[in-house]
Each structure stands twice: as C-alpha cells, then as structure tokens.
Amino acid sequence: MALAGELEEPCCAQAGRALPDELNGGTFTLTSLGAYGVDNFTPIINPPQAAILGVGRLVRKPVVTDDGTIGVRTLLGLSLTFDHRLVDGAPAARFLARIKQFVESPYLWLVHHNLTSHA
C-alpha cells in the first residue's frame, strides 16, 4: 500500500513547496476557500483539466423547511466549473447533485462503497 503511506505524509502543495511541474497532469481539482470565511466562489479551471469543484465554508442560516416552518440549517456552498468542450451541462449537473446527496447524507458513502466493492 504505497499510496496509503504517501497519503499520510503532508502534501507539498499544503506546505507551500509544490513546483509547477508537480501540479500538472490532473483531470479534476477540488479547492476550498471555506477556511478563509468564503461562502461561495467561482473556481477557475486549470487547463487541460476537465473541471474544478469549489467548496465554501459551512454556515448556519435560517431557512424555510420542507414543512413550511423556519429553522436553522448548516449550509455549504458548492460551485462546479467545467469545460463544455469535454462535459455537457446535464452530466455535470447530475455529478454536482450526487455530491450534494453525499454531503447531505454521508452514510451513502458507506452504502455506495459496499455496493461497488463486491462487484
């Protein structure tokens, strides 16, 4: 499990030691500005990548619930930017909707993993 060992080490990008050549070759980026108090933002794709998912901060806000009452809920801003030359809008929207499902119901990660790991 060489990869597992690598994941335990601090990322060179997080430590500020990443070289431009070490950041090339990806197809998708996950970026977060939530730690800086940003609720929502529009991330910019790093060419030649296909997409980037921006994650904002968790914030508690009043909302109208499904039964019409007002309650306080924890909200998370997600923003998907994608290259329309590579991905159509409908599949990208379905991907973002699936991410939303996993964030709202984390147990789905376990159910999905159990369904796919036995195939």
Secondary structure as GFF3:
##gff-version 3
##sequence-region A 1 119
A	DSSP	alpha_helix	2	8	.	.	.	ID=ss1
A	DSSP	three_ten_helix	20	23	.	.	.	ID=ss2
A	DSSP	beta_strand	28	32	.	.	.	ID=ss3
A	DSSP	three_ten_helix	34	36	.	.	.	ID=ss4
A	DSSP	beta_strand	51	64	.	.	.	ID=ss5
A	DSSP	beta_strand	70	82	.	.	.	ID=ss6
A	DSSP	alpha_helix	89	104	.	.	.	ID=ss7
A	DSSP	alpha_helix	107	117	.	.	.	ID=ss8
###
